Amino acid sequence: MNFSFKFGNHKQNEQFNEAAKVLTEAAEAYKKAMQESASQYNEHRKKAEEQINRGARLTRHQINL
């Protein structure tokens, strides 16, 4: 019988669980970064639209984004 296979399987499971944990953390960090990026984009877009609208009222031109 080869007992090292059983012991190696336990170590393999630990490594698999650790890898899954690291991947989960990476996915959460990516998700958070994407949410922050989207909110930052929306904020900048809102500011740009406000500036365009202010300028459009002065010149009576309208710009569609």
N, CA, C and O atoms as a GROMACS GRO file, in nm:
protein
  260
    1MET      N    1   0.083  -0.120   0.000
    1MET     CA    2   0.000   0.000   0.000
    1MET      C    3   0.087   0.125   0.000
    1MET      O    4   0.197   0.129   0.056
    2ASN      N    5   0.034   0.225  -0.063
    2ASN     CA    6   0.107   0.350  -0.070
    2ASN      C    7   0.035   0.452   0.019
    2ASN      O    8  -0.064   0.513  -0.023
    3PHE      N    9   0.086   0.470   0.141
    3PHE     CA   10   0.023   0.561   0.237
    3PHE      C   11   0.055   0.708   0.207
    3PHE      O   12  -0.018   0.798   0.250
    4SER      N   13   0.160   0.733   0.133
    4SER     CA   14   0.196   0.872   0.103
    4SER      C   15   0.089   0.938   0.016
    4SER      O   16   0.072   1.060   0.020
    5PHE      N   17   0.017   0.858  -0.062
    5PHE     CA   18  -0.090   0.915  -0.144
    5PHE      C   19  -0.198   0.977  -0.057
    5PHE      O   20  -0.247   1.086  -0.088
    6LYS      N   21  -0.235   0.910   0.051
    6LYS     CA   22  -0.339   0.963   0.140
    6LYS      C   23  -0.293   1.089   0.210
    6LYS      O   24  -0.369   1.185   0.223
    7PHE      N   25  -0.170   1.090   0.255
    7PHE     CA   26  -0.119   1.210   0.322
    7PHE      C   27  -0.102   1.325   0.222
    7PHE      O   28  -0.130   1.440   0.254
    8GLY      N   29  -0.056   1.292   0.102
    8GLY     CA   30  -0.041   1.392  -0.001
    8GLY      C   31  -0.175   1.451  -0.041
    8GLY      O   32  -0.183   1.569  -0.076
    9ASN      N   33  -0.280   1.372  -0.037
    9ASN     CA   34  -0.413   1.419  -0.071
    9ASN      C   35  -0.459   1.525   0.028
    9ASN      O   36  -0.522   1.623  -0.012
   10HIS      N   37  -0.430   1.507   0.155
   10HIS     CA   38  -0.466   1.607   0.256
   10HIS      C   39  -0.392   1.739   0.230
   10HIS      O   40  -0.450   1.847   0.236
   11LYS      N   41  -0.263   1.727   0.199
   11LYS     CA   42  -0.185   1.847   0.169
   11LYS      C   43  -0.236   1.913   0.041
   11LYS      O   44  -0.242   2.035   0.030
   12GLN      N   45  -0.273   1.828  -0.056
   12GLN     CA   46  -0.327   1.881  -0.182
   12GLN      C   47  -0.457   1.956  -0.157
   12GLN      O   48  -0.480   2.061  -0.217
   13ASN      N   49  -0.542   1.903  -0.070
   13ASN     CA   50  -0.668   1.971  -0.036
   13ASN      C   51  -0.642   2.104   0.033
   13ASN      O   52  -0.712   2.202   0.005
   14GLU      N   53  -0.544   2.109   0.121
   14GLU     CA   54  -0.508   2.234   0.188
   14GLU      C   55  -0.461   2.338   0.086
   14GLU      O   56  -0.499   2.455   0.093
   15GLN      N   57  -0.379   2.295  -0.008
   15GLN     CA   58  -0.329   2.386  -0.111
   15GLN      C   59  -0.443   2.433  -0.201
   15GLN      O   60  -0.447   2.550  -0.240
   16PHE      N   61  -0.534   2.343  -0.233
   16PHE     CA   62  -0.650   2.379  -0.315
   16PHE      C   63  -0.736   2.480  -0.242
   16PHE      O   64  -0.781   2.578  -0.302
   17ASN      N   65  -0.760   2.459  -0.113
   17ASN     CA   66  -0.839   2.553  -0.034
   17ASN      C   67  -0.771   2.689  -0.024
   17ASN      O   68  -0.838   2.792  -0.030
   18GLU      N   69  -0.641   2.689  -0.009
   18GLU     CA   70  -0.567   2.815  -0.002
   18GLU      C   71  -0.574   2.889  -0.135
   18GLU      O   72  -0.591   3.011  -0.139
   19ALA      N   73  -0.562   2.814  -0.245
   19ALA     CA   74  -0.571   2.875  -0.377
   19ALA      C   75  -0.711   2.933  -0.399
   19ALA      O   76  -0.726   3.042  -0.454
   20ALA      N   77  -0.812   2.860  -0.356
   20ALA     CA   78  -0.949   2.909  -0.370
   20ALA      C   79  -0.969   3.036  -0.288
   20ALA      O   80  -1.038   3.128  -0.332
   21LYS      N   81  -0.911   3.041  -0.171
   21LYS     CA   82  -0.920   3.160  -0.085
   21LYS      C   83  -0.854   3.280  -0.151
   21LYS      O   84  -0.909   3.390  -0.150
   22VAL      N   85  -0.737   3.259  -0.208
   22VAL     CA   86  -0.664   3.367  -0.274
   22VAL      C   87  -0.742   3.416  -0.396
   22VAL      O   88  -0.751   3.536  -0.420
   23LEU      N   89  -0.799   3.323  -0.473
   23LEU     CA   90  -0.878   3.363  -0.589
   23LEU      C   91  -1.004   3.439  -0.547
   23LEU      O   92  -1.043   3.534  -0.615
   24THR      N   93  -1.066   3.399  -0.439
   24THR     CA   94  -1.184   3.469  -0.390
   24THR      C   95  -1.148   3.611  -0.348
   24THR      O   96  -1.220   3.705  -0.379
   25GLU      N   97  -1.036   3.626  -0.278
   25GLU     CA   98  -0.992   3.759  -0.238
   25GLU      C   99  -0.960   3.846  -0.360
   25GLU      O  100  -0.992   3.965  -0.361
   26ALA      N  101  -0.898   3.786  -0.461
   26ALA     CA  102  -0.866   3.860  -0.583
   26ALA      C  103  -0.994   3.904  -0.654
   26ALA      O  104  -1.002   4.016  -0.703
   27ALA      N  105  -1.092   3.815  -0.658
   27ALA     CA  106  -1.219   3.849  -0.723
   27ALA      C  107  -1.290   3.961  -0.648
   27ALA      O  108  -1.348   4.050  -0.710
   28GLU      N  109  -1.287   3.958  -0.516
   28GLU     CA  110  -1.349   4.063  -0.436
   28GLU      C  111  -1.278   4.196  -0.456
   28GLU      O  112  -1.343   4.300  -0.466
   29ALA      N  113  -1.145   4.193  -0.462
   29ALA     CA  114  -1.069   4.316  -0.486
   29ALA      C  115  -1.100   4.372  -0.624
   29ALA      O  116  -1.113   4.493  -0.641
   30TYR      N  117  -1.111   4.285  -0.723
   30TYR     CA  118  -1.145   4.329  -0.859
   30TYR      C  119  -1.285   4.390  -0.862
   30TYR      O  120  -1.306   4.494  -0.924
   31LYS      N  121  -1.378   4.326  -0.795
   31LYS     CA  122  -1.516   4.376  -0.790
   31LYS      C  123  -1.520   4.514  -0.725
   31LYS      O  124  -1.588   4.604  -0.774
   32LYS      N  125  -1.448   4.529  -0.615
   32LYS     CA  126  -1.444   4.658  -0.545
   32LYS      C  127  -1.381   4.766  -0.633
   32LYS      O  128  -1.430   4.879  -0.638
   33ALA      N  129  -1.273   4.731  -0.702
   33ALA     CA  130  -1.207   4.828  -0.790
   33ALA      C  131  -1.299   4.870  -0.905
   33ALA      O  132  -1.301   4.987  -0.943
   34MET      N  133  -1.373   4.775  -0.959
   34MET     CA  134  -1.465   4.807  -1.068
   34MET      C  135  -1.578   4.898  -1.019
   34MET      O  136  -1.619   4.990  -1.090
   35GLN      N  137  -1.629   4.873  -0.899
   35GLN     CA  138  -1.734   4.958  -0.844
   35GLN      C  139  -1.683   5.099  -0.820
   35GLN      O  140  -1.752   5.196  -0.850
   36GLU      N  141  -1.563   5.110  -0.765
   36GLU     CA  142  -1.505   5.242  -0.741
   36GLU      C  143  -1.480   5.315  -0.873
   36GLU      O  144  -1.503   5.435  -0.884
   37SER      N  145  -1.433   5.241  -0.973
   37SER     CA  146  -1.408   5.301  -1.104
   37SER      C  147  -1.538   5.349  -1.167
   37SER      O  148  -1.543   5.457  -1.225
   38ALA      N  149  -1.642   5.269  -1.156
   38ALA     CA  150  -1.771   5.307  -1.214
   38ALA      C  151  -1.827   5.430  -1.145
   38ALA      O  152  -1.880   5.520  -1.211
   39SER      N  153  -1.816   5.436  -1.012
   39SER     CA  154  -1.868   5.554  -0.942
   39SER      C  155  -1.786   5.678  -0.975
   39SER      O  156  -1.841   5.787  -0.989
   40GLN      N  157  -1.655   5.662  -0.989
   40GLN     CA  158  -1.570   5.775  -1.026
   40GLN      C  159  -1.604   5.822  -1.168
   40GLN      O  160  -1.611   5.942  -1.193
   41TYR      N  161  -1.626   5.728  -1.260
   41TYR     CA  162  -1.664   5.762  -1.396
   41TYR      C  163  -1.796   5.839  -1.396
   41TYR      O  164  -1.809   5.942  -1.462
   42ASN      N  165  -1.895   5.788  -1.322
   42ASN     CA  166  -2.026   5.854  -1.318
   42ASN      C  167  -2.017   5.994  -1.260
   42ASN      O  168  -2.086   6.086  -1.305
   43GLU      N  169  -1.932   6.011  -1.160
   43GLU     CA  170  -1.913   6.143  -1.099
   43GLU      C  171  -1.851   6.240  -1.200
   43GLU      O  172  -1.898   6.354  -1.213
   44HIS      N  173  -1.748   6.196  -1.271
   44HIS     CA  174  -1.684   6.282  -1.370
   44HIS      C  175  -1.779   6.313  -1.486
   44HIS      O  176  -1.781   6.425  -1.536
   45ARG      N  177  -1.856   6.214  -1.526
   45ARG     CA  178  -1.951   6.236  -1.635
   45ARG      C  179  -2.056   6.339  -1.594
   45ARG      O  180  -2.092   6.427  -1.673
   46LYS      N  181  -2.105   6.328  -1.470
   46LYS     CA  182  -2.206   6.422  -1.420
   46LYS      C  183  -2.150   6.565  -1.419
   46LYS      O  184  -2.217   6.659  -1.459
   47LYS      N  185  -2.024   6.578  -1.372
   47LYS     CA  186  -1.962   6.711  -1.370
   47LYS      C  187  -1.945   6.765  -1.512
   47LYS      O  188  -1.969   6.883  -1.536
   48ALA      N  189  -1.905   6.680  -1.604
   48ALA     CA  190  -1.887   6.724  -1.743
   48ALA      C  191  -2.020   6.765  -1.804
   48ALA      O  192  -2.028   6.867  -1.873
   49GLU      N  193  -2.125   6.687  -1.778
   49GLU     CA  194  -2.257   6.722  -1.831
   49GLU      C  195  -2.306   6.855  -1.773
   49GLU      O  196  -2.367   6.934  -1.844
   50GLU      N  197  -2.280   6.878  -1.646
   50GLU     CA  198  -2.319   7.005  -1.584
   50GLU      C  199  -2.245   7.121  -1.649
   50GLU      O  200  -2.305   7.225  -1.677
   51GLN      N  201  -2.117   7.104  -1.674
   51GLN     CA  202  -2.040   7.210  -1.738
   51GLN      C  203  -2.087   7.234  -1.881
   51GLN      O  204  -2.097   7.348  -1.925
   52ILE      N  205  -2.117   7.127  -1.952
   52ILE     CA  206  -2.168   7.140  -2.090
   52ILE      C  207  -2.302   7.213  -2.088
   52ILE      O  208  -2.325   7.303  -2.168
   53ASN      N  209  -2.388   7.174  -1.995
   53ASN     CA  210  -2.520   7.238  -1.988
   53ASN      C  211  -2.508   7.386  -1.952
   53ASN      O  212  -2.583   7.469  -2.005
   54ARG      N  213  -2.415   7.419  -1.864
   54ARG     CA  214  -2.395   7.560  -1.831
   54ARG      C  215  -2.349   7.638  -1.953
   54ARG      O  216  -2.396   7.749  -1.978
   55GLY      N  217  -2.258   7.581  -2.028
   55GLY     CA  218  -2.209   7.645  -2.150
   55GLY      C  219  -2.316   7.649  -2.257
   55GLY      O  220  -2.325   7.746  -2.332
   56ALA      N  221  -2.398   7.546  -2.265
   56ALA     CA  222  -2.503   7.541  -2.367
   56ALA      C  223  -2.608   7.648  -2.341
   56ALA      O  224  -2.663   7.702  -2.437
   57ARG      N  225  -2.636   7.681  -2.217
   57ARG     CA  226  -2.733   7.786  -2.187
   57ARG      C  227  -2.679   7.922  -2.230
   57ARG      O  228  -2.756   8.008  -2.273
   58LEU      N  229  -2.549   7.941  -2.218
   58LEU     CA  230  -2.491   8.069  -2.256
   58LEU      C  231  -2.489   8.087  -2.407
   58LEU      O  232  -2.508   8.198  -2.457
   59THR      N  233  -2.466   7.979  -2.480
   59THR     CA  234  -2.452   7.991  -2.625
   59THR      C  235  -2.574   7.943  -2.703
   59THR      O  236  -2.578   7.955  -2.825
   60ARG      N  237  -2.673   7.891  -2.635
   60ARG     CA  238  -2.796   7.838  -2.695
   60ARG      C  239  -2.769   7.721  -2.789
   60ARG      O  240  -2.842   7.700  -2.886
   61HIS      N  241  -2.666   7.645  -2.760
   61HIS     CA  242  -2.636   7.522  -2.833
   61HIS      C  243  -2.654   7.406  -2.736
   61HIS      O  244  -2.633   7.420  -2.616
   62GLN      N  245  -2.694   7.292  -2.790
   62GLN     CA  246  -2.709   7.176  -2.705
   62GLN      C  247  -2.620   7.065  -2.761
   62GLN      O  248  -2.618   7.040  -2.882
   63ILE      N  249  -2.546   6.999  -2.673
   63ILE     CA  250  -2.456   6.893  -2.711
   63ILE      C  251  -2.511   6.762  -2.655
   63ILE      O  252  -2.536   6.752  -2.535
   64ASN      N  253  -2.530   6.664  -2.741
   64ASN     CA  254  -2.575   6.532  -2.698
   64ASN      C  255  -2.455   6.442  -2.680
   64ASN      O  256  -2.369   6.432  -2.767
   65LEU      N  257  -2.449   6.375  -2.566
   65LEU     CA  258  -2.338   6.282  -2.542
   65LEU      C  259  -2.375   6.144  -2.593
   65LEU      O  260  -2.296   6.051  -2.582
   0.00000   0.00000   0.00000
